Amino acid sequence: MASATSLFPLTFKSYSLPSSLPLNPSLSLSSSSSPSPPSTSCRVSAHISNRHNAHCSKGISFNGSNSLGEKRRSLCPSRLICRAAEYKFPDPIPEFADAETEKFRINLVTKLSKKKDLYGDSLAEVVEICTEIFSTFLHTEYGGPGTLLVIPFMDMAETLNERGLPGGPQAARAAVKWAQDQVDKDWKEWTKGNSKT
């Protein structure tokens, strides 16, 4: 079998192989099938990478149907340019945040009141902490669908646990369920109504 150094006649526009190699539509430059040391394959890869700004790797496979340049580009993500469309979410609306906070408080009291055995005399304090965290989020972060984050609900559970209050995970779960069902929908209604005026 020809050594890897005999593959240097490869060009980037066509696959001109030495006559000593059999024609094969799929060619693999790899040190695994050759007894030559890994540095030989690495030299071949280095020769290719110098032409295409890619890293030297132990094995490169490509098919005869594609040009080597196209295949190498697809193997090198650093050469890809990704341009994400820029979208600016609306700023929080204080009036919406106030109205939604009150709806949140009423719902949370209703939900958690069903678990008096769990919350006991701590119910009012649990609701107050959750409502304060949610209100802060609505006033500073929430800007419509796509901006409802899980962080404030994690903060609720963590704060309740840190203060030794009961039912932190249950309160946070009730809060996030209500928010997922209501907040985006309420935002759309609010902004639709305000856009008409």
N, C-alpha and C positions, 0 to 999 in steps of 0.2 A: 504494500500500500504506500502511496506517496506521502511524504511527510507534510506537515501543515504549511511549511515554508513554500511548498510548490504551488500553493493556492494564490500567491500574490498576483498572478496574471489576471485575477478577477477584476472586472471593471464595473463601474457603477451604472453604465447604460446597458450593458449586456453581460451575460455570463460566459466569458471565453475561458474554457477550462483547458488545462494541458492535456495533450493527447494520451498521457499515461493514465488519466482518470476516466472511469466509465461515465457516460452521460446519465444523469439522474435528475429528474425534475425537482426533487427535494434534496437540498444539500445542507448538511449540518456540520458546522465547525465546532467540534467538541473534542475535548481531550479524553473522554470516557472510552471511546472505541479505538483509540490509538495508543500504542505503548510509549509514545514520545512524552516527555515531561510536561507538566501543566504550563510552564513558561512558553512553550511553543504555541499553544492555543492562545495564550495571553498576548503573544506578539502579533498574531493575526488579528485578534480583537483590537489591539492597540493601533494597528495599521488602519483598521476601519474607523476606530473612534477618533483618530486624528483628523479624518476627513469629515466626520459628522459630530464632533464635540460630544461624544458619548463616553461613558466609563468603560474601562476594560473589564470584560466579564469572562467567565470560564467557558461558556458555550453560547453560541448564537445560531438560531435556526431561521431559515427563510425559504420561501418557495420560489420557483423559477417564474411564476406568473406575475409577481410584483417586482418593481424595481427595488434595488437594495436601499436606495435613499429613502423611499417611502416606508419600507419596512423598518429601517433604523429609526426613522422619526416616530413611528408608532410605538417603538420600544423605549423611547426616551421622553418621559412625561415632562421633563424640565423644559423641553422646547415647545410644548403646547401652550397656547395663550388662551386663557379662559377669561371671558369678559362677562361678568354677571350684570344683568340689567339693574340699574340703581333705582330703588324705590324708597321714597321717604314717607314713613308713616306719619299720620297726623299727630299733632301735639295733643296731650291730654286735655279734656274739656272739664274745667272745675265744676260747672253746674251738673254735668252728667255724673261726675264722680260723687258729688254730694247725694244726688238722687239714688244712684246705684248702691251707695254705701248704706243708705237707710233701708232699701229693699233687702240687702244682704243681712243686715242686723235682724230684721223682722223674721226672715226665713230661718236664720241660725237659731234664734230663740225658739221658734216653733219646732225645729228638728231636735234640738238638744233637750228640750223640755220633756220629750218622750223617754229620756234616759235619766230620770231623777235619781235612780239608785246609783248611777255612775257619778253624776256631777254633784248631787246634793246641794249644799249651800254655795258651792263654787261656780254655779251656772252663770251668774251675772258677770263674774270676773273673767271666766273663759270667753264668753261672748264679747266682752269689752276688748280683750286683747286681740282676738281674731278680727274684730271689726276695725280696730285701729290699724293693724297691719294691712288689711285689705284696702282701707281708705287711703293710706299712704301710697300704696301701689297704684291705685286708680288715679290719684292726683299727680303722680310723678312719672309713671311708666306707661300706663295703658293708653294706646292710641288707636284702638279699633281692632278688628279681626286680624289675627296674626301676631298680636302683641300680648296675648294672655299667657303669662308665664306660670310655671309651677313653683317658682322660688318663694313667693309670698306664702303659699300654703305649707311648704316645708318649714318656713320660718314660724308659722303658727304652731305646728306640732312641737318644734324645738323649743320655742319660748315657753309654751305651757309645761313641757317636761322640765325645763330648767327651773321654773318657779314652783315645781312640785305640785302642780295642779293636775287633776285627773282628766283622763279622756282626750289627751292631746291628739293622738292619731285619728280617733273617731271624729273629733271636731274638724280637723283638717280635711278629712275625707268628705264630710258633709259640706264643707265650704267649697271645696274644689268641684264637687258634683254640681252644686247650684251654679257656680260660676261658669262651668262648661256649658250648662244648659241655657243660661240666661244672658250673660254679659255681652257677648258678640251680637246676639239678637237684639238686645236693648239698645246697643250702640247704633245698629243699623236703623232702628226705628227713630232714635233720637236725631241722628244726622239727616235722615230723610225728611223728618218734620221740619227741621231747622233750615234745610236747603230750599224748601218751598217758600219760606217767608222772606 
